[in-house]
Amino acid sequence: MVTTPTSLNKTPAERFLHLQSANNSLIVQLEPAPAIVYWGNKFSREQPLSAALFDAPVGQARLDSHIPLALCPEQGRGDFGSPGIEGHRNGKDWAPVFELISVTESLSSARLTISDPRASLEIMIELALDEDSDVLTLKQRLINTGSADYTVNRFALTLPLAETFSDIISFHGRWSHEFQMQRTPLEHSGFIQENRRGRTSHESFPGMIALHPNSNDLSGDVIGMHFGWSGNHRLQAQVKSDGRRYIQAEALLAAGEVILPPGEAFDTPTLYAVFSANGLNGMMQKFHQYVRSSLLQFPPSSARPVHFNTWEGIYFDHQPRRIMAMADAVARLGVERFILDDGWFINRDNDTRALGDWQVDKRKYPDGLTPMIDHINQLGMEFGLWVEPEMVSKDSELFRNHPDWMLGLDTLGYTQPSGRYQFVLDLQNQDAYHYLLSSLDTLLTEHNIAYLKWDMNRELVQAGHDSRPAYHLQTLALYQLIDDLRARHPYVEIESCASGGGRIDYEVLKRTHRFWTSDCNDALERQRIQQGMQLFFPPEVMGSHIGPRQSHTTRRCHDMSLRGITALFGHMGAELDPIGLEDNELRAFARYIGLHKQYRPLLHHGKCFNLPSHDPNTRIYGVMDDSVTLLAVAQLAMPQYALSGQLRLPVLCANKRYRVEVLDSPAAFSHTMKHKPVWMDKPLTIQGDQLIQIGLSLPLMDPESAMLLSFTLV
Ligand code: DGJ
């Protein structure tokens, strides 16, 4: 039997919302429960929407009506998938079924309020398409309208996917190996990723991409999504037995973590998602556009200074004279900001002690930091300082005086494992919070500090506040702490670091300026890490340093060109001991820093792209604006074939001419190549359509090498 939804009697305009952005349309069917029924390429709002398009059949041996895949899927309505809300009021009010009570809409956004008076719950759903970038933001608020507490077990954001999205790309990783991509089919089963580490994590970046099986970098439909949250999360992509698909994202809550008192509200973090009909490149460009226009607090008119960081150069061995000599050396290379990493504060001689004691160590710096900062400033560089505010070492004055400021369940008799020999401060403890705020405020007030590298090297285990789970509120308190500090020091930039790339997400980016992408400065590893990260984050926030010839994290050796070209495509820096470097290596550093500065406006404002290669060990990527395209070819491992094929450039314009120039290539190619393609010898001018269709014959590149090309409009 086929049922007819009663809402067919209403006019389409009453039953549907049609939101639009530059290239996309999104249709929400309002009844029986608000559900996105279309999201994709834009179509006109001029013609009335044909409601018949959305009427679904009802199959035998199933419920007798079609159950929408709602923005908040409800178990009580008969949705057998993952509910949008799970909770109870002392065992009751566990199966709410909501009714739409109000709608506010503009051309590109809507706010819907749904309510279940029986369960005394109300949900506000906010959807907005960014008019320029097409990025969709979705967030929800749950309000307890009852007179008793409501326990929230789950509160999730749900986005449907068309049935054609049958592949997903997810991200996994570990310390020094972040943003590893995995593409798998999404059929008859689901994918669930759970992060319980208390920070965004190296292991489970909160992002996912759904795509057609034949979508690639250049073409095809792609939906990218990122959950902007620096705490625990659950992400899923599910296929229902009827073939409908959806993605769901939520803050993962510990048992009993959220108990809402009467009248109080609980907010989800924001889900960012984008539909692109132009493959992964289109998705990446839209995310970059959105980050640049809507999230970043960095003035677009300022250039991001080239960094030098002391960590891998000296670790904990802080000697001001030597550090000033390092500053002299790197100033000559073109460095613009000098960052003093871990080891400067009282008794911090190694990683087992002193976290929490944020005063300058007078044994190491008898005259304080100021003479060194003055020296660095006189060299024309800004000064930056490393801190790790959320942490405490048991061997610290802070812990000895305030053992109760530690996040944990120790008072109940539990013992938590340390991580890097350290523990976490309870940011909900107001005394601990204000101690941190005033310590950081004092440091920034008393010194000319332009930049803080804000580290976080331990995961949260037994995160208890007053014996209750505190993962969620700890994360919100961290945001508040950064916000409060920024309100006092609005011109100080902040880098988000968590043992490298353990806290990289849009919510922390709203209040920071750069990410420390990974502790791995091995250029080969960095190629893949940066490829994954760049799908969501533009190069200017991706910290990338040229390290020493032998990597400290992998012990691999790489020549300067792979190291330089790899670091060039991010927010560039250098990290090593510059003293004692051979002249030719110093010249090479200066050269890559110079190249970065020359192309910095393009690198930090242009459009990024990846190009396919028939060799899975070759990575081709670049950045372009209206006049210049900068392109890197990186050979990551032994080429699969004896010839490297053609470099075709579909991103160029067919009817324009380009000056093709090799800006950098390995100092020498191995004897595997007897003849180098002639186009590499000197700049040539070539017609766009020839570069698009025929392409340039790539040289035979050695494993772990790279070259840099430019294509300049003539
Ligand atoms: C971990 C960071 O990722 C490193 O870059 C460095 O700052 C160390 N912490 C310092 O302890």
Boltz pocket constraint, residues with backbone or C-beta under 6 A from the ligand:
constraints:
  - pocket:
      binder: B
      contacts: [[A, 311], [A, 341], [A, 342], [A, 386], [A, 455], [A, 457], [A, 497], [A, 498], [A, 499], [A, 500], [A, 516], [A, 518], [A, 519]]
      max_distance: 6.0
